[in-house]
Amino acid sequence: MMNGYNKDEALAFILSRIDLKGHKALSFLIDQLISQAIDADMVFMHETGVLDEHGDAGENYYDDDEAFEYIVERLAEQNGFDPDMAVKVGGLIDDYMELQQEYLEVAGLVDWE
């Protein structure tokens, strides 16, 4: 996990801002999928060296496209989704990634300057 990152706080932040109307096919799973997305995102950051073993900034930069693919594939595999459902999960993950970035900024965990 990223130092200073509070999963419960992030989950609440993201879930309160997700447009449920845009993800009707997933509405019964959104809480679970966003929680899984956060976990997958953290694994991705550790595996790619964005975060080190202590949760501090690593030597590599976060690649949004690679992260997106990793998270969608992981969630589709974890939940046994077919390709059509994986596409729907992709739309949710796109929103997740934008809201996760907002949370990181609000929580003061990223500084773009």
Secondary structure, DSSP 8 states (H G I E B T S, - for coil): --TT--HHHHHHHHHTTS-GGGGGGGTTTHHHHHHHHHHHHHHHHHHTTSB-TTSSB-SS---HHHHHHHHHHHHHHHHT--HHHHHHHHHHHHHHHHHHHHHHHHTT-----
